[in-house]
Amino acid sequence: MDALEALRTRLLAEIARADSPAALEQVRVAALGRKGEITGLMKDLGGLDAEARKTAGQALNRLKDEIAAALDAAQTHLAEAELERRLASERLDVTLPVAHETAGRIHPISQTIDELTAIFGAMGFSVEEGPHIEDDFYNFEALNIPADHPARQEHDTFYLADKPDGTRKVLRTHTSPVQIRTMLRDKDKLAEGHPIRIICPGRTFRFDHDATHSPMFHQVEGLVIDETTHMGHLKGCLTEFLRAFFDIDDLPLRFRPSYFPFVEPGAEVDIGCKRSGGELKLGNYGDWLEILGCGMVHPKVLANCGIDPTRYQGFAFGMGIERIAMLKYGIPDLRTFYESDLRWLRHYGFLPLERPSLTGGLSR
């Protein structure tokens, strides 16, 4: 028993002197490892008589448990001390900008969609999405687009193979089908006093390909339906949006009458600009640039969606996302959006921490 007490005192002293996890591990192996001192004494118990084996075994178990507990406590202490040392020596300034050489970039289309969402979200709009492959009803018929309209011809639209009933699926030519789907889904909520107020950003598809057109491009459309919304609300909404998006407080807008099958009345919206020396600059300079189409939702469209046009009304608008991105960020050719050129993306792209949001606002 005197020998066990001496072993206990020595092992506890060695544990206390261990100044690193490696040193502590050496003490553990020397004491409790397969060839450790306490392990060896446990093996020697078989040579003792029953009474002595019982007494020595209890003492060894107490010693083993005490040394194991002391090792655990020392290990915890060393880990805490190491953490404190690292916290004191390794400092990170979270206010420093991201290293431009190594950071990835947000594509201008994704950035522009985030900006749209932030602005319209602050106005109370929610975001809705829909399928890229649509039925004729959602893409054309429900929108009051007649059968002989040029948009329904094969030289303008991508059709899929005929179905057994003779109808064909279509790659949506605009995001307006999302408006139809939303009105069909939420028409009963209107009667409960919940207006429809949505934007629909997404991909669309048409037969076009040049410096300003692409077979696949992005649109954002907006829709508001309630009992009181009128043309004045539409003008105010678009004025606030365009001035916020282009960051020009006095950006002039002009609404010109125009025809679209799904709105009545309809209008084209122009914004003020200056064209000189091959350069386009937005602002109050006396010239005009067409930017989007809009109008009050046609009563037939409301009726097609099961909404009473004698009680409810609203407005809709739509614009090309690439187009407004090109105007805001000075991108001269639409085709470069889809060429996957990393040099182009590093030049026109945005750092991850510059993404706009409802809480953070727009990046400037």
SULNORKA-V210156 format. One record per residue. N is the residue number from 1. SS is DSSP state (2 for helix, 1 for strand, 0 for the rest). NEAR is the number of other ideal C-beta (glycine too) atoms within 8 Angstrom. D_FIRST is the distance of its C-alpha to the first C-alpha in Angstrom with 1 decimal. Layout:
BEGIN
N,SS,NEAR,D_FIRST ; N,SS,NEAR,D_FIRST
END
This chain:
BEGIN
1,0,5,0.0 ; 2,2,5,3.8 ; 3,2,6,5.3 ; 4,2,11,5.0 ; 5,2,8,6.3 ; 6,2,8,8.7 ; 7,2,11,9.8 ; 8,2,11,10.5 ; 9,2,8,12.5 ; 10,2,8,14.3 ; 11,2,13,15.3 ; 12,2,11,16.6 ; 13,2,8,18.5 ; 14,2,10,20.0 ; 15,2,13,21.0 ; 16,2,7,22.7 ; 17,2,7,24.5 ; 18,0,12,25.9 ; 19,0,5,29.6 ; 20,0,7,31.0 ; 21,2,9,30.4 ; 22,2,6,30.4 ; 23,2,10,27.6 ; 24,2,14,25.5 ; 25,2,8,26.1 ; 26,2,9,24.9 ; 27,2,13,21.5 ; 28,2,10,21.4 ; 29,2,9,22.4 ; 30,2,9,19.9 ; 31,2,11,17.0 ; 32,2,11,18.5 ; 33,0,9,21.5 ; 34,0,4,22.4 ; 35,0,5,20.9 ; 36,0,11,18.2 ; 37,2,9,14.7 ; 38,2,13,13.1 ; 39,2,11,16.1 ; 40,2,9,15.4 ; 41,2,11,11.9 ; 42,2,10,13.7 ; 43,2,7,16.3 ; 44,2,8,14.2 ; 45,2,11,13.3 ; 46,2,6,16.8 ; 47,2,4,16.2 ; 48,0,9,13.9 ; 49,0,5,15.7 ; 50,2,6,16.4 ; 51,2,6,14.2 ; 52,2,8,11.0 ; 53,2,11,12.3 ; 54,2,8,12.8 ; 55,2,8,9.5 ; 56,2,11,7.8 ; 57,2,10,11.0 ; 58,2,8,11.1 ; 59,2,10,7.9 ; 60,2,13,9.5 ; 61,2,8,12.8 ; 62,2,8,12.1 ; 63,2,12,11.0 ; 64,2,11,14.0 ; 65,2,8,16.3 ; 66,2,10,15.5 ; 67,2,15,16.2 ; 68,2,9,19.2 ; 69,2,8,20.5 ; 70,2,11,20.2 ; 71,2,13,22.1 ; 72,2,8,24.8 ; 73,2,8,25.3 ; 74,2,12,25.6 ; 75,2,10,28.0 ; 76,2,8,30.2 ; 77,2,8,30.3 ; 78,2,13,31.4 ; 79,2,9,34.0 ; 80,2,8,35.5 ; 81,2,8,35.7 ; 82,2,9,37.4 ; 83,2,8,39.8 ; 84,2,8,40.7 ; 85,2,8,41.3 ; 86,2,8,43.6 ; 87,2,7,45.4 ; 88,2,5,46.1 ; 89,2,6,47.3 ; 90,0,5,49.0 ; 91,0,4,51.9 ; 92,0,4,54.7 ; 93,0,5,58.0 ; 94,0,4,59.1 ; 95,0,3,62.6 ; 96,0,4,63.4 ; 97,0,4,66.0 ; 98,0,7,65.1 ; 99,0,6,65.5 ; 100,0,7,69.0 ; 101,0,4,68.4 ; 102,0,4,65.7 ; 103,0,9,66.4 ; 104,0,4,68.3 ; 105,0,9,71.5 ; 106,1,13,72.8 ; 107,0,9,76.1 ; 108,2,13,79.1 ; 109,2,11,79.9 ; 110,2,8,76.4 ; 111,2,16,76.6 ; 112,2,12,80.1 ; 113,2,12,79.0 ; 114,2,12,76.2 ; 115,2,11,78.7 ; 116,2,13,81.1 ; 117,2,13,78.3 ; 118,2,14,77.3 ; 119,2,12,80.8 ; 120,2,11,82.0 ; 121,2,11,78.6 ; 122,2,7,79.3 ; 123,0,9,82.6 ; 124,0,5,81.1 ; 125,0,10,81.5 ; 126,1,7,79.0 ; 127,1,10,78.6 ; 128,0,10,79.8 ; 129,0,7,79.7 ; 130,0,12,81.5 ; 131,0,6,81.9 ; 132,0,8,83.7 ; 133,1,8,85.7 ; 134,1,13,88.0 ; 135,0,8,90.7 ; 136,2,10,94.3 ; 137,2,8,94.2 ; 138,2,12,91.4 ; 139,2,14,92.6 ; 140,0,11,96.4 ; 141,2,9,97.9 ; 142,2,11,95.9 ; 143,2,13,96.6 ; 144,0,10,100.4 ; 145,0,10,100.8 ; 146,0,6,103.9 ; 147,0,4,104.1 ; 148,0,4,106.4 ; 149,0,10,104.2 ; 150,2,5,103.5 ; 151,2,9,99.8 ; 152,2,10,99.9 ; 153,0,8,101.6 ; 154,0,5,99.8 ; 155,0,4,100.7 ; 156,0,10,98.5 ; 157,0,12,95.7 ; 158,0,9,93.1 ; 159,1,8,93.6 ; 160,1,8,91.5 ; 161,1,4,93.0 ; 162,1,6,95.1 ; 163,0,8,93.4 ; 164,0,4,95.1 ; 165,0,4,96.9 ; 166,0,5,98.4 ; 167,0,8,96.4 ; 168,1,9,94.3 ; 169,1,9,91.0 ; 170,1,15,91.2 ; 171,1,12,88.9 ; 172,0,15,89.2 ; 173,0,11,91.7 ; 174,0,10,90.3 ; 175,0,15,87.4 ; 176,2,13,90.0 ; 177,2,15,88.8 ; 178,2,14,85.6 ; 179,2,13,87.9 ; 180,2,15,89.5 ; 181,2,11,86.3 ; 182,2,13,85.0 ; 183,2,15,88.2 ; 184,2,9,88.2 ; 185,2,6,84.5 ; 186,2,10,84.8 ; 187,2,10,88.4 ; 188,2,6,87.3 ; 189,2,8,85.2 ; 190,2,14,88.3 ; 191,2,5,89.7 ; 192,0,6,86.5 ; 193,0,5,87.1 ; 194,0,7,84.7 ; 195,0,10,86.6 ; 196,1,14,86.0 ; 197,1,9,85.0 ; 198,1,13,83.5 ; 199,1,14,83.5 ; 200,1,18,83.3 ; 201,1,13,82.2 ; 202,1,12,82.0 ; 203,1,7,83.6 ; 204,1,13,87.2 ; 205,1,10,89.4 ; 206,0,11,93.0 ; 207,0,8,95.3 ; 208,0,7,95.3 ; 209,0,7,94.1 ; 210,1,5,95.1 ; 211,0,7,93.9 ; 212,0,5,93.9 ; 213,1,9,93.3 ; 214,0,11,90.6 ; 215,0,9,90.5 ; 216,1,7,87.2 ; 217,1,13,86.7 ; 218,1,12,85.1 ; 219,1,14,86.7 ; 220,1,14,85.7 ; 221,1,15,87.8 ; 222,1,14,87.7 ; 223,1,16,88.9 ; 224,1,14,89.4 ; 225,1,15,90.9 ; 226,1,11,91.6 ; 227,0,6,94.6 ; 228,0,4,95.5 ; 229,0,12,94.6 ; 230,0,9,97.6 ; 231,2,8,98.8 ; 232,2,6,98.0 ; 233,2,10,94.3 ; 234,2,15,94.4 ; 235,2,10,95.9 ; 236,2,8,93.5 ; 237,2,13,90.5 ; 238,2,13,91.5 ; 239,2,9,92.6 ; 240,2,9,89.2 ; 241,2,11,87.4 ; 242,2,13,89.5 ; 243,2,12,89.3 ; 244,2,9,85.5 ; 245,2,11,85.0 ; 246,2,11,87.2 ; 247,0,7,86.1 ; 248,0,8,89.8 ; 249,0,4,90.5 ; 250,0,7,94.3 ; 251,0,13,94.5 ; 252,0,7,97.8 ; 253,1,12,98.1 ; 254,1,9,101.2 ; 255,1,10,101.6 ; 256,1,8,104.4 ; 257,1,6,105.7 ; 258,1,9,104.7 ; 259,1,4,104.6 ; 260,1,8,101.5 ; 261,0,10,101.9 ; 262,0,12,98.8 ; 263,1,13,99.7 ; 264,1,7,102.8 ; 265,1,8,103.5 ; 266,1,12,101.8 ; 267,1,11,101.3 ; 268,1,9,100.3 ; 269,1,16,98.3 ; 270,1,12,99.1 ; 271,1,14,97.2 ; 272,1,15,98.7 ; 273,1,12,98.4 ; 274,1,9,100.1 ; 275,1,6,101.1 ; 276,1,6,102.1 ; 277,0,3,101.7 ; 278,0,3,99.9 ; 279,1,6,97.2 ; 280,1,8,96.4 ; 281,1,8,95.1 ; 282,1,11,94.5 ; 283,0,10,95.8 ; 284,0,7,99.0 ; 285,0,8,101.3 ; 286,0,5,104.2 ; 287,1,8,103.4 ; 288,1,8,101.7 ; 289,1,11,99.3 ; 290,1,7,98.7 ; 291,1,11,95.1 ; 292,1,10,94.8 ; 293,1,12,96.6 ; 294,1,14,96.3 ; 295,1,16,98.2 ; 296,1,14,98.3 ; 297,1,14,97.0 ; 298,0,11,100.0 ; 299,2,8,100.8 ; 300,2,8,100.9 ; 301,2,13,97.4 ; 302,2,15,96.2 ; 303,2,10,98.2 ; 304,2,11,96.7 ; 305,0,11,93.3 ; 306,0,7,94.3 ; 307,0,11,94.5 ; 308,0,7,97.6 ; 309,0,10,99.4 ; 310,0,3,101.5 ; 311,0,5,98.4 ; 312,0,11,96.0 ; 313,1,11,96.4 ; 314,1,13,94.4 ; 315,1,17,94.2 ; 316,1,16,92.8 ; 317,1,14,92.4 ; 318,1,13,91.2 ; 319,1,12,90.6 ; 320,1,8,89.3 ; 321,2,15,85.8 ; 322,2,12,86.4 ; 323,2,10,89.7 ; 324,2,12,88.3 ; 325,2,13,85.3 ; 326,2,11,87.9 ; 327,2,11,89.8 ; 328,2,9,86.9 ; 329,2,8,85.1 ; 330,0,5,88.1 ; 331,0,11,87.4 ; 332,0,5,90.7 ; 333,0,6,90.3 ; 334,2,12,89.0 ; 335,2,9,88.1 ; 336,2,9,85.4 ; 337,2,11,83.3 ; 338,2,7,82.6 ; 339,0,7,82.5 ; 340,0,4,78.7 ; 341,0,7,79.3 ; 342,2,6,76.1 ; 343,2,6,78.2 ; 344,2,9,80.3 ; 345,2,10,77.2 ; 346,2,7,75.6 ; 347,2,6,78.9 ; 348,2,7,79.8 ; 349,0,11,76.3 ; 350,1,10,74.1 ; 351,0,10,70.5 ; 352,2,9,68.1 ; 353,2,5,67.5 ; 354,2,9,71.3 ; 355,0,11,71.7 ; 356,0,12,73.7 ; 357,1,8,72.5 ; 358,0,7,73.6 ; 359,0,4,71.0 ; 360,0,7,71.4 ; 361,1,7,75.1 ; 362,0,9,77.0 ; 363,0,8,75.9 ; 364,0,3,78.6
END
